[in-house]
Amino acid sequence: MNIELTEKEFRRLLDMVYIGNWILNSTRGTDRFEDYDHVESLLFSKCAKAGMDTLFEKRDGQVVPSVAFENGGIHEAIADYEDTVFFEILAEELARRDMDFEPIGPENFNELTSRIDEYIEEFEQNGMDNIVLER
């Protein structure tokens, strides 16, 4: 299979592959999905031909994203995503708790979304400053 990409498109594809592999493998320790590591390695090995020598390096005989690539802002994008997902999940869980975890249907869906929106607004204004855990 051949895919034709501009240099900019190829660079964006590297970002997407890295982010995808990070999400799939970063928490797995030694139980990694090696086929995704392989695809990442395969794509980053094409950097030399594209004149992007600073984006890859070899470690233990494998082509991997370089330290310069990893430190170039990609983790800030991942962190932004993680923060958003964290607060959205927390808002929904708190809203469901407030509703005694009753099943959600057409009759209470609006109440759930209203409660979620209130929590999201709170988190946007104050982050976690007002969260209190009682023991």
Contacts in CASP RR format, 6 or more apart in sequence:
PFRMAT RR
TARGET T0000
AUTHOR 0000-0000-0000
METHOD contacts of the structure
MODEL  1
MNIELTEKEFRRLLDMVYIGNWILNSTRGTDRFEDYDHVESLLFSKCAKA
GMDTLFEKRDGQVVPSVAFENGGIHEAIADYEDTVFFEILAEELARRDMD
FEPIGPENFNELTSRIDEYIEEFEQNGMDNIVLER
5 13 0 8 1.000
7 50 0 8 1.000
10 46 0 8 1.000
10 50 0 8 1.000
10 52 0 8 1.000
11 52 0 8 1.000
13 43 0 8 1.000
14 43 0 8 1.000
14 44 0 8 1.000
14 47 0 8 1.000
14 55 0 8 1.000
14 65 0 8 1.000
14 69 0 8 1.000
15 74 0 8 1.000
15 77 0 8 1.000
17 39 0 8 1.000
17 40 0 8 1.000
17 43 0 8 1.000
18 40 0 8 1.000
18 65 0 8 1.000
18 69 0 8 1.000
18 74 0 8 1.000
19 74 0 8 1.000
19 77 0 8 1.000
19 78 0 8 1.000
20 36 0 8 1.000
21 36 0 8 1.000
21 37 0 8 1.000
21 39 0 8 1.000
21 40 0 8 1.000
22 78 0 8 1.000
23 78 0 8 1.000
24 33 0 8 1.000
24 36 0 8 1.000
25 32 0 8 1.000
25 33 0 8 1.000
25 36 0 8 1.000
25 37 0 8 1.000
37 62 0 8 1.000
40 64 0 8 1.000
40 65 0 8 1.000
41 62 0 8 1.000
41 63 0 8 1.000
41 64 0 8 1.000
42 63 0 8 1.000
44 55 0 8 1.000
44 56 0 8 1.000
44 63 0 8 1.000
44 64 0 8 1.000
44 65 0 8 1.000
45 56 0 8 1.000
45 63 0 8 1.000
47 53 0 8 1.000
47 55 0 8 1.000
47 56 0 8 1.000
48 56 0 8 1.000
54 66 0 8 1.000
54 68 0 8 1.000
54 69 0 8 1.000
55 65 0 8 1.000
55 66 0 8 1.000
55 68 0 8 1.000
55 69 0 8 1.000
56 63 0 8 1.000
56 64 0 8 1.000
56 65 0 8 1.000
56 66 0 8 1.000
56 69 0 8 1.000
57 63 0 8 1.000
57 64 0 8 1.000
57 65 0 8 1.000
57 66 0 8 1.000
57 67 0 8 1.000
58 64 0 8 1.000
87 120 0 8 1.000
87 123 0 8 1.000
87 127 0 8 1.000
88 116 0 8 1.000
88 120 0 8 1.000
90 119 0 8 1.000
90 123 0 8 1.000
91 116 0 8 1.000
91 119 0 8 1.000
91 120 0 8 1.000
91 123 0 8 1.000
92 112 0 8 1.000
92 116 0 8 1.000
94 115 0 8 1.000
94 119 0 8 1.000
95 112 0 8 1.000
95 115 0 8 1.000
95 116 0 8 1.000
95 118 0 8 1.000
95 119 0 8 1.000
96 104 0 8 1.000
96 112 0 8 1.000
98 115 0 8 1.000
99 108 0 8 1.000
99 111 0 8 1.000
99 112 0 8 1.000
99 115 0 8 1.000
102 108 0 8 1.000
104 112 0 8 1.000
122 130 0 8 1.000
END
